[in-house]
């Protein structure tokens, strides 16, 4: 079988981007994306004081620019992430060519498309795509600076490194990756950069990050208030390593080698430093965040916080394939990787795939249709863990951060605001509402995330005041609307 030409690989990549990224752009926001819109539209809102780390990201300036250019819509908010992820795929391809094999660029680019997390963050109106681009840029400039000792590339490395932490405070483990690679090459003398020049460049980068470090320490004092899951298990750790992509690439390449009996090996003299960088990029952030989560009991081991490691997964898959793949088969392997990504991740059960399973837009429209028929009160539990007393009260002022989804997808009804989780004050408030407003009205709605809506549905259904009432639940992905009616 002939190797596909670059034109056909480019066309296949374009089709992959169109299906896996672009066709999901018009779908509704999930709840964190409504936070992006809230911060962009109300950057100095007092309600953001409960989560000061949220508006601190420079990502919101980029999102604000996108909205000013393309208007307010889900598509406009997500365009920066698409552009950032295209940049990530391009840098990963260039790094594969430099670190692994001159012919491996297309394979690495398609490996990006084959990683569900990269496809997800390419469509997400959140900081993670931009953070991945800054991290990939820092790696590229670091590698090329150590190759050439160019001060221009050193400046590019410092600038990229400065951006990583300013985009998201949880990305701090990536600095360990950069430092480890630089140290290894300096120690072995595998670079034209001297220790003195390297120390000066890293000192410059560190000095620029001092204000961010102080901000991170201030946020750390209240980190427990923002934890939404328990400490990760060993199974969680293995799952989020995305090892399956690496294993599939290695297995496919091994089969190709056995069929041809031709082995491929590193061509560059610094193969061990390349492998070190790739493995650190892939494993470093997950290992460090897992250890921190287990040690402190305050888990930050979430898919989105590990996003900075995903380009490393694509390079690790390329590295694994390189160990076995015959050199002349890189393009064919790249095409098979792209076709496999389209088949496995294309969501072919829908013409326009959804970015998330959170149907806030559809649920809000359903509530508004019901509310238009009668003056029905709507109970709205907050989807944010910060919505606890004393920050939450029944008189919480809208619009506010704790109910950002109500600002982007407005509900034209009498909203009664509940906290994120049940508590004695919340139950006392619910009982008072029953007596004063809900029972006399003859019907009411519960509108919120699946867990919160289910809890309050059970709680209200068990109340003697509602004996003989019916309740029916409408599901919009993981967003529920429950209608209680006399």
Long-range contacts (C-beta under 8 A, 24 or more apart in sequence): 1-332, 3-328, 3-329, 3-330, 3-331, 3-332, 4-331, 4-332, 4-334, 4-335, 5-331, 6-106, 6-331, 8-335, 9-106, 9-331, 9-334, 9-335, 9-338, 12-110, 12-335, 12-338, 12-339, 13-106, 13-109, 13-110, 13-113, 13-338, 15-342, 16-110, 16-113, 16-338, 16-341, 16-342, 17-86, 17-113, 19-342, 19-346, 19-353, 20-113, 20-119, 20-122, 20-341, 20-342, 20-345, 20-346, 21-82, 21-85, 21-119, 21-122, 21-123, 22-82, 23-352, 23-353, 24-123, 24-352, 24-353, 24-354, 24-355, 25-74, 25-75, 25-78, 25-79, 25-82, 25-123, 25-355, 26-74, 26-75, 26-352, 27-74, 27-352, 27-353, 27-354, 27-355, 27-356, 28-74, 28-354, 28-355, 28-356, 28-358, 28-359, 28-360, 28-361, 28-362, 28-409, 29-74, 29-77, 29-125, 29-356, 29-358, 29-360, 29-361, 29-405, 29-408, 29-409, 30-355, 30-356, 30-358, 30-360, 31-358, 31-360, 31-383, 31-384, 31-404, 31-405, 31-449, 32-126, 33-74, 33-77, 33-124, 33-125, 33-126, 34-360, 34-404, 34-405, 34-407, 34-408, 34-409, 35-401, 35-404, 36-60, 36-63, 36-77, 36-125, 36-126, 37-72, 37-77, 37-125, 37-404, 37-407, 37-408, 38-399, 38-401, 38-404, 38-407, 38-408, 40-64, 40-67, 40-77, 41-407, 42-399, 42-407, 45-399, 45-400, 45-401, 47-397, 47-399, 47-400, 47-401, 47-402, 48-401, 50-225, 50-386, 50-391, 50-401, 50-402, 51-226, 51-384, 51-386, 51-401, 52-218, 52-219, 53-169, 53-215, 53-219, 53-226, 54-401, 56-169, 56-215, 57-127, 57-166, 57-167, 57-168, 58-163, 58-166, 58-167, 59-126, 59-127, 59-130, 59-131, 59-167, 59-168, 62-130, 63-125, 74-125, 77-125, 78-123, 78-124, 78-125, 78-355, 80-129, 80-130, 81-121, 81-122, 81-123, 81-124, 81-125, 81-126, 81-128, 81-129, 81-130, 82-122, 82-123, 82-129, 84-122, 84-129, 84-130, 84-132, 84-133, 85-112, 85-118, 85-121, 85-122, 85-129, 85-132, 85-133, 87-133, 87-136, 87-137, 88-112, 88-118, 88-129, 88-132, 88-133, 88-136, 88-311, 89-113, 89-118, 91-133, 91-136, 91-137, 91-139, 91-140, 91-311, 92-136, 92-311, 92-314, 92-315, 94-140, 95-136, 95-139, 95-140, 95-143, 95-315, 96-315, 96-318, 98-143, 98-144, 99-143, 99-268, 99-274, 99-277, 99-278, 99-315, 100-266, 100-274, 100-278, 100-315, 100-318, 100-319, 100-322, 101-264, 101-266, 101-267, 101-322, 101-327, 101-330, 102-267, 103-327, 103-330, 103-331, 104-318, 104-321, 104-322, 104-330, 106-330, 106-331, 106-334, 107-318, 107-321, 107-330, 107-333, 107-334, 107-337, 108-314, 108-315, 108-317, 108-318, 109-334, 110-334, 110-335, 110-337, 110-338, 110-341, 111-245, 111-249, 111-313, 111-314, 111-315, 111-317, 111-318, 111-337, 112-311, 112-314, 113-337, 113-338, 113-341, 113-342, 113-345, 114-245, 114-314, 114-317, 114-337, 114-338, 114-340, 114-341, 114-344, 114-345, 115-242, 115-245, 115-310, 115-313, 115-314, 116-345, 117-242, 117-303, 117-307, 117-310, 117-313, 118-310, 118-311, 118-314, 119-345, 120-355, 121-304, 121-307, 121-310, 123-355, 124-355, 126-304, 127-167, 127-168, 128-168, 128-304, 128-307, 128-308, 130-167, 131-164, 131-167, 131-168, 131-171, 131-307, 131-308, 132-307, 132-308, 132-310, 132-311, 134-160, 134-163, 134-164, 134-167, 135-160, 135-164, 135-171, 135-174, 135-308, 135-311, 136-311, 137-163, 138-163, 138-164, 138-174, 138-178, 139-177, 139-178, 139-181, 139-277, 139-281, 142-178, 142-181, 142-182, 143-181, 143-277, 145-193, 145-201, 146-182, 146-185, 146-186, 146-190, 146-191, 146-192, 146-193, 147-191, 147-192, 148-192, 149-191, 149-192, 149-193, 149-197, 154-197, 154-201, 157-201, 157-205, 158-201, 158-204, 158-205, 158-208, 161-205, 161-209, 162-205, 162-208, 162-209, 164-308, 165-209, 165-212, 165-213, 165-216, 166-212, 168-305, 169-212, 169-215, 169-216, 169-219, 170-289, 170-300, 170-305, 171-285, 171-308, 172-216, 173-284, 173-285, 173-288, 173-289, 173-308, 174-284, 174-285, 174-308, 176-280, 176-284, 176-288, 177-277, 177-280, 177-281, 177-284, 177-285, 177-312, 180-276, 180-280, 180-284, 181-273, 181-276, 181-277, 181-280, 184-273, 184-276, 185-270, 185-273, 188-273, 190-269, 190-270, 190-273, 223-298, 224-298, 225-385, 225-386, 225-388, 226-385, 226-386, 227-298, 227-299, 227-300, 227-385, 228-302, 228-385, 229-299, 229-301, 229-302, 230-299, 231-293, 231-294, 231-297, 231-299, 231-301, 232-290, 232-293, 232-294, 232-299, 232-301, 236-290, 236-301, 237-286, 237-290, 237-301, 240-286, 240-301, 240-303, 240-306, 241-282, 241-283, 241-286, 241-313, 242-310, 242-313, 245-313, 245-314, 245-317, 246-282, 246-313, 246-316, 246-317, 246-320, 247-320, 248-317, 249-317, 249-318, 249-320, 249-321, 249-337, 250-317, 250-320, 250-321, 250-323, 250-324, 252-321, 252-333, 252-336, 253-320, 253-321, 253-322, 253-323, 253-324, 253-325, 253-333, 254-324, 256-324, 256-325, 256-326, 256-329, 256-333, 257-324, 257-325, 257-326, 260-326, 260-329, 262-326, 262-327, 263-324, 263-326, 264-322, 264-323, 264-324, 264-325, 264-326, 264-327, 265-323, 266-322, 274-319, 275-319, 278-312, 278-315, 278-316, 278-319, 279-312, 279-316, 280-312, 281-309, 281-311, 281-312, 281-315, 281-316, 282-309, 282-312, 282-313, 282-315, 282-316, 283-309, 283-312, 284-309, 284-312, 285-309, 354-477, 356-477, 357-477, 357-478, 358-476, 358-477, 358-478, 358-479, 359-476, 359-477, 359-478, 359-479, 360-405, 360-408, 360-409, 360-476, 360-479, 361-409, 362-476, 362-479, 363-409, 363-447, 363-474, 363-476, 363-479, 363-480, 363-481, 364-405, 364-409, 364-410, 364-411, 364-447, 366-474, 366-476, 366-481, 367-411, 367-413, 367-445, 367-447, 367-481, 368-411, 368-412, 368-413, 370-445, 370-483, 371-411, 371-412, 371-413, 371-445, 372-412, 374-443, 375-413, 375-414, 375-441, 376-413, 376-414, 376-441, 376-443, 376-444, 376-445, 377-413, 377-414, 377-415, 377-416, 377-433, 377-437, 377-438, 377-441, 377-444, 377-445, 378-411, 378-413, 378-414, 378-415, 378-416, 378-444, 378-445, 378-446, 378-447, 379-416, 379-418, 379-430, 379-433, 379-444, 379-445, 379-446, 379-447, 379-448, 379-456, 380-406, 380-411, 380-415, 380-416, 380-417, 380-418, 380-447, 380-448, 381-418, 381-419, 381-420, 381-446, 381-448, 381-449, 381-452, 381-453, 381-456, 382-417, 382-418, 382-419, 382-420, 382-448, 383-420, 383-448, 383-449, 383-452, 384-420, 385-420, 385-421, 386-420, 387-419, 387-420, 388-419, 388-420, 388-421, 388-423, 389-419, 389-423, 389-425, 392-417, 392-419, 392-420, 394-429, 411-447, 413-445, 418-448, 418-452, 418-456, 420-452, 421-452, 422-455, 422-456, 422-459, 427-459, 430-456, 430-459, 430-460, 434-460, 434-463, 434-465, 434-466, 435-465, 438-484, 439-465, 439-466, 442-485, 442-486, 443-483, 443-484, 443-485, 443-486, 444-484, 445-481, 445-482, 445-483, 445-484, 446-480, 446-481, 446-482, 446-484, 447-479, 447-480, 447-481, 447-482, 448-479, 448-480, 449-478, 449-479, 449-480, 450-475, 450-478, 450-479, 450-480, 453-479, 453-480, 453-481, 453-482, 454-480, 456-482, 457-482, 460-484
